[in-house]
Amino acid sequence: MKPTALAFAISALCVSATYVQAKPAKPALVDIEPVSCTTDVDDPVSMVDVEWMWSWETGGEDSPPHTKFGGDADLNVTVSATDNLAEPTVTLTDYPFSISFSVSMLDEEEDQANELVYSCEDPEIVDDVMSANCTGSLEISELVELASMGLSDMFPEVEEWEEVEVTSATLDDVRIKAMDPSVGVKRMKYQKYPLVSLCLDDE
């Protein structure tokens, strides 16, 4: 009995699938160790102060790696809103928002919304490991705009919201990754280096 074209196709698919493998994750550009994460007492939260330590095995080199940082943050937001037809208020409880923030060194660039501004101490070398302590502050803004976008996603039938109020916002996490600016600004944010949590409790 001769194999059919379908059998050949299935056989070829199985063979090709055998050799398809996911690309391995890139190794960390530098190792990042979280030190502290504190938020302001305001409700909703608007400022987050973070501290971390980066380290790098020098391999005998005495110059620090060309490193910057990028990342994102997770928020839980409670929103009250009224649509333009004055329907009953819609309340979203603990609605999760993720925001991406820009990252720049202190006094390096003009301030912009949701920007983590940081500075690092001069690195030290101990046993061929170079390390430095970094501190940064992230000012979270435009929460109402973020909430409005979330409402539009959940209630596409509402063309316009009469009033949107963010009644509370709590921070879940801030994550950063080491980035190599030598590849160019446009490509930096697409680098697949691992994100490191700075604000999650160790459990």
N, C-alpha and C positions, 0 to 999 in steps of 0.2 A: 504494500500500500504506500503510495507516494505521499509525502508530507504536503499539506496544503500551504498556500501563501500565508494564511492566518497563523499556522503553526510556526512558519519561519519568522514571522513578525514577532510573535510572542517570545520565541527563542532568542531573537536578537535583542529584544527589550530586556530580558532577564540577564543576558550577558553584559549589556551596557550598564544595567543598574548595579551589577556586582562591583563595577569599578568606579562608581560615583561616590566620592567622599567629600564631606564638608571640609572647607579650608580650616586649618588649625588657627586658634586665636593667636594674635600677635603677643609676644612676651611684653611685659611691662617695660615702658621706656625708663622709668625709675620706680622704685618701690615707694608707695605712699602709706604712711601709718597715721591714722586719725589720732588727734590729741584731745581736742575739746570742741564742743558745739553748744552755743548758748543763744537764746532768743530774747528779744525784748519782752517787757511785761504788757505791751499794748495788745489789745484784741480788736481787730485781727493783727496777727504778727506782721511786722514790717521790716525788721532788721534781724539778721542772723550773723553772729560772729563765729568764725571757725578757725581752728588751728590744726596744722598737720606737720609731719616730718617727712621729708623725702630723703631717700638714700640710694646710693649707686655704687656698685663695685667697680673700682677705677681700673683694675687690670694694669696698674702701674702708671696710669695717666694722672696728671695733676690738674687738669682743667675740668670744670664742671660741665655736665651735659647741657646742650642748648635746649632748655626746657621751659615751656609755658604750661598753663593749665586751662582746661575747659570742663564743662559739666552741666548738670541740671538739678532741679529740686522738685520734691513732691509736696503738695499741700492738700489738706482736707478743708473744704470751704462750706460754710452754711450760707445759703442765699435766700433772700425773700424778694419776690418780684411780682409785679402787676402788669398785665398786658394792656395794650392800647384800647381795649374794649371794656376796661375796668372790671374784668372778671375777678373771681376770688384769687387771693394771693397764692402764688406757688412757692412752696418752701422746699429747698433741696438740703437735706441733712448729710453732712460729711461727704459732700461730692468731691471726688478726687480730681485734682488738677496737677498736671506736670508742666513746669515751665523750664525753658532753656534760658540760661543766662550767659551773657558775655563775660569774659574774664580778662582783666588787664592789670598790669603792675601799677602800683601807686604813682600818680602823676604822669602816667605814660600816655593816656588818651583822655579825650573828653568824656565826662560822665554821661551815662545813658541809662535807660530803664533796665532794671533787673541785671545789674552789673556787679560781679564779685571783684572788688578791688583788693589786691593783696600785696604783701612785701615779704621777702625772705632774707634771713640773716646770711652773712657770709658763710659759705660751707666750710666744714672741718673734715679732716681725713684722719681716721683711726683704723689701723689694720687694713689698709687698702679699701676701706669703705668711706666714701664721701657722703656727708649728710648735712642737711640744713633745716632749720625750723622756719615755717611760713605761717603768717596770720592773715586773715582776710575778713572782710565784711560784705555781706550781700544785702542790699536794700530791695525788698520785694515791693513792687508797685504795680499799678494798672490791674488791681484785683477785680474791679468792677468790669473792666473790659474782658478779662478772662472769664468771669462769671457769665457775662452776656453771651460769649461764644459757646459756653457750656449749655446755656438755656436754649440757644438756637439749635444745637445738636439734638437736644432731648425733645424739644417741641418745635419741629420745623413748620408746623401749621400756623404758628404765631409769627406774623410778619414784623411786628414791632413791639417792644416792651416799653410800657409807660414809665416804669420805675424799677430799677434793680439796685438792691442794697446787699452788701456783704456784711452779714451780722457777726461772723466769726471766721477765723482761719487759723489752723494749727499746722505746724511744720512736721512732715513725716521724715524727710531725709534730704540731705544735700550730697550729691555725688560729684566727684571730680576725676579727671584722668590727666596724666602727663601727656603733653603734646609737643611735637617737634616743629617749631615755626620755620625751619629751613625748607619745608616742603611747600610753603606758600600759604597765605591766609585762607584762600578759598578751600583748600584741601584739608586744612587742620581739623575742622569740625567733623570730617568724615573718617578720620583715622580710627581704626578699630582697636585701640588700646583699651584695656579693661578699666571700667569705672570703679571707684572706691567710695564706699559709704563713709561719710564723716559724722553723721548725726544719729545713726541707729545704735541702740544699746546692744552690747554684747550679751548674747543669751546662749 
